[in-house]
Amino acid sequence: MESHSEEMRINISPTTYQCLKDIPGFEFEARPKECLPAEFPQDTEGTCYFLNRYLHPSLPEGRCVEDHVAAGMAAVSGQ
């Protein structure tokens, strides 16, 4: 998967997308199936995605990405 991604982009598998898609704050961009490597199983449902950004819902958009990620991690760990 990584060898068929683009520089400085985070490639998300269909399975990972299913786990994250309903969590507020994640923004994804679908990748066309023709972008997948030839050896990618053709019977796999869904498509891959790029993770474009994450903004924690409780923080304003202008805050740095580190603050958003820290807020998200704190929420998951119950802090």
N, CA and C atoms as an extended XYZ file, in Angstrom:
237
Properties=species:S:1:pos:R:3:atomname:S:1:resname:S:1:resid:I:1 pbc="F F F"
N         0.824       -1.198        0.000 N   MET     1
C         0.000        0.000        0.000 CA  MET     1
C         0.863        1.255        0.000 C   MET     1
N         1.859        1.285        0.879 N   GLU     2
C         2.672        2.496        0.989 CA  GLU     2
C         3.393        2.822       -0.309 C   GLU     2
N         3.836        1.804       -1.017 N   SER     3
C         4.589        2.060       -2.244 CA  SER     3
C         3.710        2.650       -3.338 C   SER     3
N         2.395        2.595       -3.184 N   HIS     4
C         1.483        3.145       -4.180 CA  HIS     4
C         0.745        4.379       -3.662 C   HIS     4
N         1.259        4.961       -2.606 N   SER     5
C         0.661        6.174       -2.061 CA  SER     5
C         1.298        7.384       -2.742 C   SER     5
N         1.084        8.530       -2.192 N   GLU     6
C         1.713        9.759       -2.672 CA  GLU     6
C         2.539       10.329       -1.537 C   GLU     6
N         3.596       11.041       -1.900 N   GLU     7
C         4.462       11.645       -0.882 CA  GLU     7
C         3.668       12.540        0.055 C   GLU     7
N         3.998       12.438        1.345 N   MET     8
C         3.434       13.297        2.388 CA  MET     8
C         1.917       13.129        2.554 C   MET     8
N         1.390       11.976        2.148 N   ARG     9
C        -0.033       11.690        2.318 CA  ARG     9
C        -0.176       10.407        3.121 C   ARG     9
N        -1.220       10.335        3.928 N   ILE    10
C        -1.500        9.146        4.732 CA  ILE    10
C        -2.567        8.334        4.018 C   ILE    10
N        -2.188        7.131        3.615 N   ASN    11
C        -3.086        6.228        2.913 CA  ASN    11
C        -3.829        5.370        3.941 C   ASN    11
N        -5.153        5.299        3.830 N   ILE    12
C        -5.982        4.569        4.778 CA  ILE    12
C        -6.641        3.399        4.042 C   ILE    12
N        -6.531        2.210        4.615 N   SER    13
C        -7.152        1.021        4.022 CA  SER    13
C        -8.664        1.092        4.190 C   SER    13
N        -9.413        0.282        3.404 N   PRO    14
C       -10.875        0.240        3.588 CA  PRO    14
C       -11.272       -0.149        5.010 C   PRO    14
N       -10.534       -1.059        5.625 N   THR    15
C       -10.848       -1.495        6.989 CA  THR    15
C       -10.645       -0.363        7.983 C   THR    15
N        -9.523        0.346        7.872 N   THR    16
C        -9.256        1.468        8.770 CA  THR    16
C       -10.286        2.568        8.565 C   THR    16
N       -10.646        2.827        7.325 N   TYR    17
C       -11.673        3.827        7.045 CA  TYR    17
C       -12.977        3.477        7.758 C   TYR    17
N       -13.385        2.215        7.706 N   GLN    18
C       -14.622        1.798        8.369 CA  GLN    18
C       -14.556        2.052        9.870 C   GLN    18
N       -13.379        1.905       10.464 N   CYS    19
C       -13.217        2.132       11.907 CA  CYS    19
C       -13.266        3.615       12.271 C   CYS    19
N       -12.831        4.481       11.370 N   LEU    20
C       -12.689        5.909       11.686 CA  LEU    20
C       -13.779        6.809       11.118 C   LEU    20
N       -14.504        6.360       10.128 N   LYS    21
C       -15.391        7.253        9.372 CA  LYS    21
C       -16.483        7.921       10.196 C   LYS    21
N       -16.903        7.293       11.278 N   ASP    22
C       -17.990        7.877       12.070 CA  ASP    22
C       -17.493        8.674       13.271 C   ASP    22
N       -16.190        8.802       13.406 N   ILE    23
C       -15.625        9.600       14.497 CA  ILE    23
C       -15.523       11.050       14.021 C   ILE    23
N       -16.152       11.974       14.719 N   PRO    24
C       -16.107       13.369       14.294 CA  PRO    24
C       -14.683       13.905       14.229 C   PRO    24
N       -14.410       14.683       13.200 N   GLY    25
C       -13.126       15.369       13.075 CA  GLY    25
C       -12.221       14.841       11.983 C   GLY    25
N       -12.432       13.595       11.549 N   PHE    26
C       -11.598       13.042       10.482 CA  PHE    26
C       -12.155       13.441        9.128 C   PHE    26
N       -11.257       13.825        8.212 N   GLU    27
C       -11.662       14.145        6.842 CA  GLU    27
C       -10.853       13.276        5.888 C   GLU    27
N       -11.562       12.580        4.993 N   PHE    28
C       -10.952       11.631        4.074 CA  PHE    28
C       -11.216       12.023        2.627 C   PHE    28
N       -10.400       11.485        1.758 N   GLU    29
C       -10.571       11.639        0.314 CA  GLU    29
C       -10.472       10.246       -0.306 C   GLU    29
N       -11.522        9.814       -0.981 N   ALA    30
C       -11.524        8.490       -1.605 CA  ALA    30
C       -10.505        8.439       -2.735 C   ALA    30
N        -9.858        7.284       -2.862 N   ARG    31
C        -8.913        7.051       -3.960 CA  ARG    31
C        -9.550        6.106       -4.962 C   ARG    31
N        -9.408        6.389       -6.245 N   PRO    32
C        -9.973        5.483       -7.251 CA  PRO    32
C        -9.302        4.114       -7.193 C   PRO    32
N       -10.068        3.065       -7.492 N   LYS    33
C        -9.528        1.700       -7.467 CA  LYS    33
C        -8.322        1.550       -8.383 C   LYS    33
N        -8.262        2.289       -9.467 N   GLU    34
C        -7.126        2.154      -10.385 CA  GLU    34
C        -5.816        2.668       -9.779 C   GLU    34
N        -5.883        3.353       -8.648 N   CYS    35
C        -4.680        3.806       -7.949 CA  CYS    35
C        -4.081        2.703       -7.071 C   CYS    35
N        -4.824        1.624       -6.872 N   LEU    36
C        -4.352        0.544       -6.015 CA  LEU    36
C        -3.323       -0.307       -6.750 C   LEU    36
N        -2.409       -0.934       -6.000 N   PRO    37
C        -1.425       -1.807       -6.636 CA  PRO    37
C        -2.109       -2.995       -7.317 C   PRO    37
N        -1.483       -3.524       -8.359 N   ALA    38
C        -2.050       -4.643       -9.117 CA  ALA    38
C        -2.285       -5.858       -8.229 C   ALA    38
N        -1.444       -6.046       -7.206 N   GLU    39
C        -1.576       -7.215       -6.338 CA  GLU    39
C        -2.637       -7.027       -5.240 C   GLU    39
N        -3.271       -5.872       -5.172 N   PHE    40
C        -4.322       -5.630       -4.185 CA  PHE    40
C        -5.487       -6.558       -4.497 C   PHE    40
N        -6.010       -7.282       -3.500 N   PRO    41
C        -7.096       -8.233       -3.765 CA  PRO    41
C        -8.311       -7.540       -4.393 C   PRO    41
N        -8.677       -7.998       -5.564 N   GLN    42
C        -9.784       -7.381       -6.306 CA  GLN    42
C       -11.135       -7.610       -5.638 C   GLN    42
N       -11.222       -8.632       -4.785 N   ASP    43
C       -12.498       -8.920       -4.135 CA  ASP    43
C       -12.699       -8.133       -2.837 C   ASP    43
N       -11.717       -7.296       -2.476 N   THR    44
C       -11.847       -6.459       -1.285 CA  THR    44
C       -12.861       -5.357       -1.559 C   THR    44
N       -13.863       -5.287       -0.696 N   GLU    45
C       -14.878       -4.257       -0.881 CA  GLU    45
C       -14.349       -2.905       -0.438 C   GLU    45
N       -14.928       -1.871       -0.978 N   GLY    46
C       -14.524       -0.530       -0.599 CA  GLY    46
C       -13.326       -0.048       -1.378 C   GLY    46
N       -12.818        1.060       -0.966 N   THR    47
C       -11.659        1.651       -1.615 CA  THR    47
C       -10.740        2.199       -0.550 C   THR    47
N        -9.572        2.615       -0.950 N   CYS    48
C        -8.646        3.248       -0.011 CA  CYS    48
C        -8.942        4.742        0.033 C   CYS    48
N        -8.417        5.380        1.053 N   TYR    49
C        -8.656        6.808        1.253 CA  TYR    49
C        -7.356        7.469        1.667 C   TYR    49
N        -7.276        8.760        1.415 N   PHE    50
C        -6.247        9.579        2.033 CA  PHE    50
C        -6.879       10.228        3.259 C   PHE    50
N        -6.124       10.279        4.342 N   LEU    51
C        -6.554       11.055        5.504 CA  LEU    51
C        -6.099       12.478        5.240 C   LEU    51
N        -7.041       13.392        5.044 N   ASN    52
C        -6.684       14.773        4.722 CA  ASN    52
C        -6.393       15.609        5.960 C   ASN    52
N        -7.167       15.393        7.029 N   ARG    53
C        -6.891       16.120        8.265 CA  ARG    53
C        -7.760       15.595        9.392 C   ARG    53
N        -7.377       16.002       10.589 N   TYR    54
C        -8.158       15.705       11.784 CA  TYR    54
C        -8.281       16.983       12.581 C   TYR    54
N        -9.503       17.333       12.928 N   LEU    55
C        -9.787       18.485       13.783 CA  LEU    55
C       -10.667       18.005       14.927 C   LEU    55
N       -10.172       18.111       16.154 N   HIS    56
C       -10.983       17.693       17.288 CA  HIS    56
C       -12.171       18.645       17.403 C   HIS    56
N       -13.372       18.100       17.564 N   PRO    57
C       -14.584       18.930       17.581 CA  PRO    57
C       -14.612       20.006       18.666 C   PRO    57
N       -13.868       19.828       19.766 N   SER    58
C       -13.932       20.813       20.849 CA  SER    58
C       -12.942       21.961       20.680 C   SER    58
N       -12.096       21.905       19.665 N   LEU    59
C       -11.086       22.947       19.467 CA  LEU    59
C       -11.387       23.755       18.212 C   LEU    59
N       -11.017       25.043       18.215 N   PRO    60
C       -11.221       25.846       17.009 CA  PRO    60
C       -10.268       25.407       15.897 C   PRO    60
N       -10.683       25.619       14.681 N   GLU    61
C        -9.904       25.188       13.521 CA  GLU    61
C        -8.503       25.793       13.487 C   GLU    61
N        -8.306       26.961       14.022 N   GLY    62
C        -7.014       27.646       13.959 CA  GLY    62
C        -5.910       27.064       14.840 C   GLY    62
N        -6.246       26.157       15.739 N   ARG    63
C        -5.241       25.555       16.621 CA  ARG    63
C        -4.341       24.624       15.820 C   ARG    63
N        -3.125       24.415       16.291 N   CYS    64
C        -2.178       23.558       15.574 CA  CYS    64
C        -2.629       22.100       15.621 C   CYS    64
N        -2.185       21.329       14.647 N   VAL    65
C        -2.591       19.931       14.530 CA  VAL    65
C        -2.204       19.131       15.774 C   VAL    65
N        -1.083       19.470       16.400 N   GLU    66
C        -0.656       18.758       17.610 CA  GLU    66
C        -1.695       18.889       18.723 C   GLU    66
N        -2.305       20.066       18.849 N   ASP    67
C        -3.348       20.278       19.866 CA  ASP    67
C        -4.579       19.418       19.578 C   ASP    67
N        -4.956       19.342       18.303 N   HIS    68
C        -6.110       18.535       17.923 CA  HIS    68
C        -5.858       17.061       18.198 C   HIS    68
N        -4.677       16.581       17.838 N   VAL    69
C        -4.342       15.167       18.077 CA  VAL    69
C        -4.273       14.886       19.571 C   VAL    69
N        -3.669       15.780       20.352 N   ALA    70
C        -3.586       15.587       21.804 CA  ALA    70
C        -4.984       15.538       22.416 C   ALA    70
N        -5.885       16.401       21.963 N   ALA    71
C        -7.259       16.403       22.477 CA  ALA    71
C        -7.967       15.098       22.124 C   ALA    71
N        -7.756       14.604       20.919 N   GLY    72
C        -8.354       13.340       20.513 CA  GLY    72
C        -7.822       12.169       21.318 C   GLY    72
N        -6.512       12.149       21.548 N   MET    73
C        -5.908       11.070       22.331 CA  MET    73
C        -6.376       11.125       23.781 C   MET    73
N        -6.504       12.317       24.330 N   ALA    74
C        -6.982       12.453       25.708 CA  ALA    74
C        -8.423       11.958       25.827 C   ALA    74
N        -9.238       12.243       24.822 N   ALA    75
C       -10.626       11.799       24.852 CA  ALA    75
C       -10.718       10.273       24.803 C   ALA    75
N        -9.870        9.649       24.026 N   VAL    76
C        -9.870        8.183       23.908 CA  VAL    76
C        -9.397        7.539       25.199 C   VAL    76
N        -8.399        8.145       25.835 N   SER    77
C        -7.852        7.552       27.052 CA  SER    77
C        -8.661        7.930       28.304 C   SER    77
N        -9.672        8.799       28.134 N   GLY    78
C       -10.539        9.171       29.244 CA  GLY    78
C        -9.979       10.242       30.144 C   GLY    78
N        -9.012       10.995       29.697 N   GLN    79
C        -8.401       12.050       30.522 CA  GLN    79
C        -9.182       13.339       30.418 C   GLN    79
